[in-house]
Amino acid sequence: MITFFLLCVSVLLVTNGELAPLAGVYTISFLLVMAFFALGNLMLKIRRSKLPRPEYATPFIVVVALAAIVIALYGNVKMKPEYLVVFLQYFIPTMMLIYAMLNRNHIMEFILSILWNITDTLRKISVVSRKKINRVIYNLHEQEFIFFSKGDDIATLNKVMIYVQENEITKKIKIVTVLNEHQAPPEQFLKDFDVLDRAYPYIKMEYSIMIGSFGPELIERLSKEWNIPKNFMFISSPGEKFSYRVEELGGVRLIL
């Protein structure tokens, strides 16, 4: 909250408190957010057309809305190009910060390699810094993720492992299957899981079976018991008969 407040104050200072430039920056930001909503909607229609949703818009309507947003964005930039400059002064550093956060493991490893080459005069500082960075990297790798699997689709699980390997820093993941009482996991899935475990030697995979029903209560309980934040939990796209809306799961992410 404090960071956001300081950001808003800085925009006010950069625009010298003038309402028109301030409104121009927020207009560009708002229109871009709306454009990304439309693009995201189109991507979901292409890749996950069966994803349950309370409202439905036809592709034609979404494309018309996106075109209208682009026209409005172009018109605002055309009228006052200087407002775009102010917007980019905030947008580019923000994107660089997000990129750094997503690649913080590689950045810390790069810093670590530099510290190894520091001269002997700074050896003590180098050693202490290397220890701290190594500890941070270790903690990042030890952070566990959870994927809730239906226990019958090894192809989906392989997509999950590819996603984790390419986009996440963790080296540990729990595969959790929620079954009803007296229900046994498919034997073929267990055999396929062993093969998949060997296919990703650098990621520690653990398979767990939970008895009960999948829902917000189970997610909340596992998050507390295993000390794993809900945004480090994944599910595949639910079907039409899924009992909950995705937002009711408390931040659990979808792997599409």
Residue frames as qw, qx, qy, qz and C-alpha x, y, z in Angstrom:
[[0.000, 0.885, 0.465, 0.000, 0.00, 0.00, 0.00],
 [0.299, -0.802, 0.111, 0.505, 2.82, 2.40, 0.86],
 [0.420, -0.145, 0.606, 0.660, 4.64, 1.56, -2.36],
 [0.224, 0.602, 0.669, 0.376, 1.51, 2.20, -4.40],
 [0.134, -0.928, -0.265, 0.223, 0.96, 5.49, -2.57],
 [0.361, -0.614, 0.330, 0.620, 4.54, 6.61, -3.35],
 [0.384, 0.176, 0.699, 0.578, 4.05, 5.58, -6.99],
 [0.104, 0.811, 0.552, 0.163, 0.90, 7.71, -7.24],
 [0.252, -0.882, -0.023, 0.398, 2.69, 10.66, -5.63],
 [0.438, -0.325, 0.506, 0.669, 5.58, 10.32, -8.09],
 [0.296, 0.499, 0.667, 0.468, 3.15, 10.42, -11.04],
 [0.080, -0.930, -0.349, 0.086, 1.66, 13.57, -9.53],
 [0.364, -0.730, 0.218, 0.535, 5.13, 15.15, -9.25],
 [0.453, -0.013, 0.631, 0.629, 6.18, 14.14, -12.78],
 [0.161, 0.631, 0.616, 0.442, 3.03, 15.71, -14.26],
 [0.134, 0.150, -0.182, 0.962, 3.48, 18.81, -12.06],
 [0.162, 0.351, 0.681, -0.622, 0.04, 18.28, -10.61],
 [0.371, 0.229, -0.302, -0.848, -1.68, 19.04, -13.91],
 [0.700, 0.136, 0.551, -0.434, -4.92, 17.14, -14.31],
 [0.736, 0.555, -0.164, -0.350, -4.75, 16.59, -18.08],
 [0.379, 0.521, -0.764, 0.018, -1.38, 14.73, -18.18],
 [0.308, -0.194, 0.831, -0.421, -2.38, 12.76, -15.10],
 [0.747, 0.296, 0.357, -0.476, -5.66, 11.74, -16.72],
 [0.628, 0.594, -0.422, -0.274, -3.82, 10.90, -19.95],
 [0.098, 0.424, -0.888, 0.147, -1.47, 8.46, -18.20],
 [0.452, 0.043, 0.772, -0.445, -4.35, 6.71, -16.44],
 [0.725, 0.461, 0.038, -0.511, -6.34, 6.61, -19.68],
 [0.505, 0.525, -0.668, -0.149, -3.55, 4.77, -21.50],
 [0.093, -0.252, 0.910, -0.316, -3.13, 2.38, -18.57],
 [0.597, 0.193, 0.545, -0.556, -6.84, 1.64, -18.37],
 [0.723, 0.509, -0.180, -0.431, -7.22, 1.06, -22.11],
 [0.341, 0.471, -0.814, -0.014, -4.23, -1.30, -22.15],
 [0.302, -0.087, 0.852, -0.418, -5.73, -3.29, -19.27],
 [0.702, 0.364, 0.297, -0.534, -9.00, -3.56, -21.18],
 [0.594, 0.560, -0.498, -0.294, -7.12, -4.68, -24.30],
 [0.106, 0.341, -0.920, 0.161, -5.38, -7.43, -22.32],
 [0.550, 0.110, 0.640, -0.525, -8.75, -8.55, -20.97],
 [0.749, 0.490, -0.036, -0.445, -9.99, -8.98, -24.54],
 [0.441, 0.543, -0.710, -0.079, -6.82, -10.78, -25.64],
 [0.180, -0.224, 0.891, -0.352, -7.00, -13.07, -22.62],
 [0.685, 0.250, 0.418, -0.541, -10.63, -13.84, -23.40],
 [0.710, 0.539, -0.320, -0.321, -9.72, -14.80, -26.98],
 [0.214, 0.466, -0.851, 0.111, -6.87, -17.01, -25.79],
 [0.415, -0.046, 0.787, -0.454, -9.20, -18.82, -23.41],
 [0.761, 0.393, 0.128, -0.501, -11.72, -19.35, -26.20],
 [0.604, 0.553, -0.551, -0.162, -9.01, -20.93, -28.35],
 [0.286, 0.368, -0.848, 0.252, -7.23, -23.03, -25.73],
 [0.005, -0.150, -0.882, 0.447, -9.92, -23.70, -23.10],
 [0.341, -0.224, -0.397, -0.822, -13.32, -23.32, -24.72],
 [0.625, -0.404, -0.644, -0.178, -14.93, -25.67, -22.16],
 [0.276, 0.018, -0.560, 0.781, -13.71, -23.72, -19.12],
 [0.176, -0.714, -0.676, 0.042, -16.77, -22.96, -16.92],
 [0.165, 0.018, -0.086, 0.982, -17.66, -19.26, -16.73],
 [0.161, 0.546, 0.646, -0.508, -20.73, -17.33, -15.55],
 [0.373, 0.764, 0.050, -0.523, -20.79, -15.00, -18.56],
 [0.654, 0.112, 0.596, 0.451, -20.19, -15.73, -22.24],
 [0.265, 0.773, -0.102, -0.567, -19.34, -13.36, -25.10],
 [0.863, 0.436, 0.231, 0.104, -19.07, -14.47, -28.70],
 [0.656, -0.142, 0.245, 0.700, -15.67, -14.14, -30.44],
 [0.271, 0.624, 0.372, 0.632, -17.11, -11.52, -32.80],
 [0.313, -0.915, -0.191, -0.170, -18.18, -9.27, -29.91],
 [0.692, -0.575, 0.107, 0.423, -14.77, -9.65, -28.24],
 [0.577, 0.156, 0.337, 0.727, -12.95, -8.75, -31.46],
 [0.050, 0.796, 0.324, 0.509, -15.19, -5.70, -31.95],
 [0.508, -0.855, -0.084, 0.056, -14.51, -4.62, -28.36],
 [0.715, -0.317, 0.212, 0.587, -10.75, -5.08, -28.85],
 [0.422, 0.451, 0.358, 0.700, -10.84, -3.04, -32.06],
 [0.171, -0.898, -0.253, -0.317, -12.73, -0.24, -30.29],
 [0.642, -0.708, 0.036, 0.290, -10.15, -0.22, -27.48],
 [0.660, -0.025, 0.298, 0.689, -7.25, -0.07, -29.96],
 [0.210, 0.686, 0.345, 0.605, -8.91, 2.84, -31.80],
 [0.381, -0.906, -0.142, -0.117, -9.46, 4.70, -28.53],
 [0.723, -0.491, 0.145, 0.463, -5.85, 4.05, -27.49],
 [0.549, 0.259, 0.336, 0.720, -4.52, 5.26, -30.83],
 [0.011, 0.836, 0.311, 0.452, -6.68, 8.39, -30.64],
 [0.522, -0.845, -0.043, 0.106, -5.42, 9.31, -27.17],
 [0.697, -0.301, 0.265, 0.595, -1.78, 8.79, -28.14],
 [0.429, 0.496, 0.397, 0.642, -2.26, 10.69, -31.40],
 [0.131, -0.922, -0.237, -0.277, -3.73, 13.72, -29.61],
 [0.319, -0.875, 0.327, -0.160, -1.10, 13.91, -26.86],
 [0.831, 0.293, -0.432, 0.193, 2.08, 11.88, -27.65],
 [0.088, 0.564, -0.567, 0.594, 3.80, 13.36, -24.58],
 [0.739, -0.356, 0.278, -0.499, 1.41, 11.45, -22.34],
 [0.972, 0.142, -0.188, 0.001, 2.73, 8.21, -23.85],
 [0.452, 0.536, -0.517, 0.492, 6.27, 9.24, -22.89],
 [0.363, -0.483, 0.488, -0.630, 5.22, 9.68, -19.26],
 [0.932, -0.098, 0.075, -0.340, 3.43, 6.32, -19.35],
 [0.864, 0.326, -0.339, 0.181, 6.51, 4.54, -20.74],
 [0.098, 0.622, -0.552, 0.546, 8.66, 6.07, -18.01],
 [0.592, -0.319, 0.540, -0.506, 6.70, 3.93, -15.56],
 [0.943, 0.174, 0.020, -0.283, 5.79, 0.98, -17.77],
 [0.689, 0.514, -0.487, 0.154, 9.31, 0.05, -18.92],
 [0.003, -0.486, 0.725, -0.489, 10.92, 0.02, -15.42],
 [0.733, -0.145, 0.405, -0.527, 7.93, -1.96, -14.11],
 [0.928, 0.304, -0.149, -0.155, 8.33, -4.58, -16.85],
 [0.454, 0.555, -0.623, 0.312, 12.06, -4.75, -16.12],
 [0.339, -0.397, 0.643, -0.561, 11.30, -5.31, -12.43],
 [0.887, 0.042, 0.223, -0.402, 8.79, -8.07, -13.24],
 [0.804, 0.460, -0.376, 0.025, 11.28, -9.69, -15.62],
 [0.154, 0.546, -0.698, 0.437, 13.93, -9.57, -12.89],
 [0.610, -0.253, 0.525, -0.537, 11.53, -11.21, -10.41],
 [0.940, 0.214, 0.027, -0.265, 10.68, -14.00, -12.85],
 [0.809, 0.417, -0.321, 0.263, 14.37, -14.61, -13.56],
 [0.348, -0.845, 0.326, -0.242, 15.76, -13.86, -10.10],
 [0.914, -0.254, 0.288, 0.132, 17.36, -17.30, -9.88],
 [0.763, 0.430, 0.122, 0.467, 19.47, -16.71, -13.01],
 [0.086, 0.888, -0.122, 0.434, 20.30, -13.16, -11.92],
 [0.612, -0.715, 0.315, -0.124, 21.52, -14.34, -8.50],
 [0.920, -0.025, 0.265, 0.287, 23.58, -17.09, -10.12],
 [0.540, 0.688, 0.024, 0.485, 25.13, -14.47, -12.41],
 [0.224, -0.878, 0.243, -0.346, 25.96, -12.25, -9.40],
 [0.855, -0.434, 0.283, 0.036, 27.37, -15.31, -7.67],
 [0.854, 0.285, 0.140, 0.412, 29.69, -15.99, -10.59],
 [0.236, 0.831, -0.120, 0.489, 30.90, -12.38, -10.45],
 [0.534, -0.770, 0.261, -0.232, 31.57, -12.62, -6.72],
 [0.951, -0.128, 0.166, 0.227, 33.74, -15.68, -7.30],
 [0.680, 0.450, 0.070, 0.576, 36.03, -13.51, -9.42],
 [0.187, -0.963, 0.031, -0.193, 36.41, -10.66, -6.94],
 [0.452, 0.570, -0.535, 0.430, 40.00, -9.92, -5.96],
 [0.626, -0.198, -0.648, 0.387, 41.50, -11.09, -2.68],
 [0.077, 0.156, -0.305, 0.936, 41.23, -7.61, -1.16],
 [0.567, -0.144, 0.047, -0.809, 37.48, -8.01, -1.02],
 [0.392, 0.051, -0.916, -0.070, 37.59, -11.73, -0.27],
 [0.029, 0.186, 0.791, -0.583, 35.74, -11.47, 3.05],
 [0.449, 0.336, 0.133, -0.817, 32.87, -9.44, 1.59],
 [0.509, 0.260, -0.647, -0.505, 32.75, -11.84, -1.35],
 [0.234, -0.015, -0.961, 0.149, 32.53, -14.91, 0.90],
 [0.197, 0.294, 0.628, -0.694, 29.72, -13.43, 3.02],
 [0.492, 0.371, -0.134, -0.776, 27.79, -12.33, -0.07],
 [0.433, 0.182, -0.819, -0.331, 28.17, -15.74, -1.69],
 [0.064, -0.131, -0.924, 0.354, 26.84, -17.44, 1.42],
 [0.333, 0.371, 0.400, -0.769, 23.78, -15.18, 1.55],
 [0.524, 0.367, -0.380, -0.668, 23.00, -15.60, -2.14],
 [0.321, 0.112, -0.935, -0.101, 23.47, -19.36, -1.92],
 [0.107, 0.226, 0.809, -0.532, 21.05, -19.44, 1.01],
 [0.462, 0.410, 0.108, -0.779, 18.44, -17.45, -0.95],
 [0.494, 0.311, -0.656, -0.478, 18.82, -19.73, -3.99],
 [0.154, 0.003, -0.974, 0.165, 18.52, -22.81, -1.77],
 [0.274, 0.320, 0.613, -0.668, 15.31, -21.48, -0.18],
 [0.518, 0.408, -0.201, -0.724, 13.85, -20.76, -3.62],
 [0.434, 0.223, -0.830, -0.269, 14.63, -24.29, -4.81],
 [0.071, -0.079, -0.927, 0.360, 13.16, -25.78, -1.63],
 [0.449, 0.187, 0.241, -0.840, 9.81, -24.03, -1.99],
 [0.275, 0.171, 0.939, 0.110, 7.34, -26.81, -2.80],
 [0.433, 0.104, -0.272, -0.853, 4.54, -26.60, -5.34],
 [0.467, 0.169, 0.823, -0.275, 1.36, -28.66, -5.47],
 [0.374, 0.119, -0.541, -0.744, -0.48, -29.92, -8.53],
 [0.615, 0.100, 0.606, -0.494, -3.90, -31.45, -7.98],
 [0.209, 0.226, -0.806, -0.506, -4.17, -34.31, -10.47],
 [0.802, -0.009, -0.005, -0.597, -7.22, -36.31, -11.38],
 [0.539, -0.351, 0.764, -0.046, -4.95, -39.34, -11.45],
 [0.758, 0.328, 0.564, -0.001, -5.78, -40.47, -14.96],
 [0.553, 0.824, 0.066, 0.106, -4.01, -38.17, -17.42],
 [0.727, -0.360, 0.157, 0.563, -0.23, -38.48, -17.57],
 [0.450, 0.508, 0.296, 0.672, -0.09, -36.15, -20.62],
 [0.197, -0.908, -0.145, -0.341, -1.47, -33.29, -18.51],
 [0.709, -0.661, 0.082, 0.232, 1.03, -34.07, -15.77],
 [0.710, 0.076, 0.242, 0.657, 3.85, -33.93, -18.32],
 [0.175, 0.754, 0.221, 0.593, 2.65, -30.45, -19.39],
 [0.498, -0.862, -0.056, -0.078, 2.74, -29.42, -15.74],
 [0.780, -0.385, 0.173, 0.461, 6.34, -30.60, -15.37],
 [0.531, 0.407, 0.268, 0.693, 7.35, -28.76, -18.53],
 [0.101, -0.880, -0.177, -0.429, 5.71, -25.58, -17.22],
 [0.651, -0.750, 0.038, 0.111, 7.39, -25.88, -13.80],
 [0.785, -0.116, 0.221, 0.568, 10.77, -26.61, -15.36],
 [0.416, 0.472, 0.283, 0.725, 10.58, -23.63, -17.73],
 [0.118, -0.738, -0.183, -0.638, 8.83, -21.03, -15.54],
 [0.641, -0.742, -0.009, -0.196, 9.37, -21.79, -11.86],
 [0.123, 0.712, -0.634, 0.275, 12.47, -21.92, -9.68],
 [0.746, -0.375, 0.430, -0.344, 11.37, -24.76, -7.43],
 [0.307, 0.368, -0.869, -0.124, 12.97, -28.21, -7.51],
 [0.080, 0.110, 0.933, -0.332, 10.19, -29.88, -5.52],
 [0.503, -0.061, -0.241, -0.827, 6.58, -30.60, -6.43],
 [0.349, 0.075, 0.863, -0.358, 3.83, -32.64, -4.82],
 [0.384, -0.081, -0.640, -0.660, 1.33, -34.38, -7.11],
 [0.300, 0.062, 0.717, -0.627, -1.91, -34.76, -5.13],
 [0.359, -0.196, -0.731, -0.547, -4.86, -36.90, -6.16],
 [0.406, -0.078, 0.492, -0.766, -8.10, -36.53, -4.19],
 [0.359, -0.081, -0.873, -0.318, -10.15, -39.73, -4.11],
 [0.693, -0.391, -0.043, -0.604, -13.40, -40.81, -2.58],
 [0.520, -0.393, 0.707, -0.274, -13.38, -43.41, 0.16],
 [0.780, 0.073, 0.621, -0.014, -12.73, -46.97, -1.12],
 [0.656, 0.753, -0.007, -0.049, -11.53, -45.54, -4.46],
 [0.749, -0.326, 0.328, 0.475, -8.09, -46.65, -5.64],
 [0.138, 0.752, -0.327, -0.555, -5.79, -44.71, -7.97],
 [0.866, 0.468, -0.093, -0.153, -5.38, -46.15, -11.49],
 [0.829, -0.322, 0.321, 0.327, -2.47, -48.59, -11.58],
 [0.667, 0.497, 0.239, 0.501, -1.37, -47.40, -15.01],
 [0.000, 0.950, -0.030, 0.310, -1.08, -43.85, -13.70],
 [0.650, -0.696, 0.290, 0.093, 1.27, -45.01, -10.92],
 [0.820, 0.035, 0.358, 0.446, 3.48, -46.75, -13.47],
 [0.421, 0.739, 0.197, 0.488, 3.49, -43.70, -15.73],
 [0.300, -0.944, 0.076, -0.115, 4.32, -41.50, -12.75],
 [0.763, -0.448, 0.324, 0.335, 7.49, -43.48, -12.06],
 [0.664, 0.365, 0.348, 0.552, 8.53, -43.02, -15.69],
 [0.105, 0.901, 0.142, 0.395, 7.83, -39.28, -15.51],
 [0.567, -0.806, 0.133, 0.101, 9.79, -39.02, -12.27],
 [0.750, -0.192, 0.371, 0.512, 12.85, -40.44, -14.01],
 [0.483, 0.634, 0.347, 0.494, 12.31, -38.10, -16.98],
 [0.031, -0.884, 0.056, -0.464, 12.80, -35.03, -14.74],
 [0.768, -0.126, -0.456, 0.433, 15.80, -35.93, -12.53],
 [0.267, 0.214, -0.265, 0.902, 16.35, -32.35, -11.35],
 [0.470, -0.358, 0.019, -0.806, 12.85, -31.98, -9.91],
 [0.014, -0.020, 0.935, -0.354, 11.88, -34.00, -6.85],
 [0.550, -0.208, -0.395, -0.706, 8.39, -35.38, -7.43],
 [0.111, -0.005, 0.873, -0.474, 6.24, -36.75, -4.62],
 [0.429, -0.265, -0.621, -0.600, 2.89, -38.44, -5.16],
 [0.143, 0.031, 0.717, -0.682, 0.22, -38.18, -2.43],
 [0.304, -0.400, -0.751, -0.429, -3.32, -39.52, -2.23],
 [0.188, -0.053, 0.448, -0.872, -5.90, -37.63, -0.19],
 [0.099, -0.432, -0.893, -0.083, -9.26, -39.07, 0.88],
 [0.062, 0.564, 0.405, -0.717, -12.10, -36.58, 0.72],
 [0.438, 0.759, 0.454, 0.158, -13.49, -34.08, -1.75],
 [0.465, 0.089, 0.110, 0.874, -11.57, -31.41, -3.61],
 [0.062, -0.870, -0.399, -0.282, -12.59, -27.86, -2.72],
 [0.044, 0.804, -0.218, 0.552, -11.64, -24.65, -0.89],
 [0.722, -0.629, 0.198, -0.212, -11.63, -26.40, 2.52],
 [0.950, -0.032, 0.108, 0.293, -9.08, -29.00, 1.41],
 [0.526, 0.622, -0.068, 0.576, -6.89, -26.35, -0.21],
 [0.267, -0.821, 0.199, -0.464, -6.97, -24.23, 2.95],
 [0.861, -0.470, 0.191, -0.047, -6.07, -27.23, 5.12],
 [0.890, 0.166, 0.074, 0.417, -3.17, -28.39, 2.94],
 [0.290, 0.779, -0.107, 0.545, -1.84, -24.83, 2.66],
 [0.445, -0.768, 0.287, -0.359, -1.59, -24.62, 6.47],
 [0.932, -0.283, 0.221, 0.037, -0.36, -28.18, 7.08],
 [0.839, 0.197, 0.175, 0.477, 2.34, -28.12, 4.40],
 [0.244, -0.737, 0.045, 0.628, 3.10, -24.39, 4.65],
 [0.362, 0.140, 0.602, 0.697, 2.60, -23.90, 0.92],
 [0.232, 0.380, 0.102, -0.890, 0.93, -20.67, -0.28],
 [0.638, 0.471, 0.562, -0.234, -2.19, -21.17, -2.37],
 [0.472, 0.807, -0.176, -0.307, -0.66, -19.37, -5.35],
 [0.003, 0.524, -0.838, -0.154, 1.93, -22.17, -5.45],
 [0.523, 0.156, 0.823, -0.158, -0.84, -24.69, -6.13],
 [0.258, 0.265, -0.548, -0.750, -2.04, -25.66, -9.61],
 [0.633, 0.279, 0.682, -0.237, -4.99, -27.39, -11.19],
 [0.184, 0.099, 0.704, 0.679, -5.77, -28.22, -14.79],
 [0.339, -0.098, -0.198, -0.915, -8.82, -26.69, -16.43],
 [0.360, 0.147, 0.805, -0.447, -11.98, -27.87, -14.63],
 [0.021, 0.284, 0.824, 0.490, -14.92, -29.25, -16.57],
 [0.324, -0.420, -0.295, -0.795, -18.48, -28.02, -16.79],
 [0.714, -0.488, -0.474, -0.164, -19.52, -30.14, -13.79],
 [0.456, 0.113, -0.508, 0.722, -16.91, -28.63, -11.44],
 [0.337, -0.704, -0.615, 0.114, -18.64, -27.55, -8.22],
 [0.323, -0.746, -0.122, 0.569, -16.67, -24.33, -7.64],
 [0.430, 0.893, -0.018, 0.133, -15.61, -21.27, -9.58],
 [0.739, 0.272, -0.275, 0.552, -11.85, -20.85, -9.93],
 [0.022, 0.617, -0.246, 0.747, -11.83, -17.64, -7.86],
 [0.750, -0.544, 0.000, -0.378, -13.40, -19.55, -4.96],
 [0.932, -0.028, -0.249, 0.261, -10.25, -21.67, -4.61],
 [0.506, -0.827, 0.019, 0.244, -8.31, -18.82, -2.99],
 [0.026, 0.858, -0.433, -0.275, -5.66, -18.11, -5.61],
 [0.722, -0.074, 0.654, 0.213, -4.96, -21.58, -6.98],
 [0.171, 0.582, -0.429, -0.669, -3.53, -21.23, -10.48],
 [0.865, 0.383, 0.257, -0.195, -4.66, -22.86, -13.72],
 [0.285, -0.402, 0.698, 0.520, -2.20, -24.61, -16.01],
 [0.671, 0.535, 0.102, -0.504, -3.74, -24.35, -19.45]]
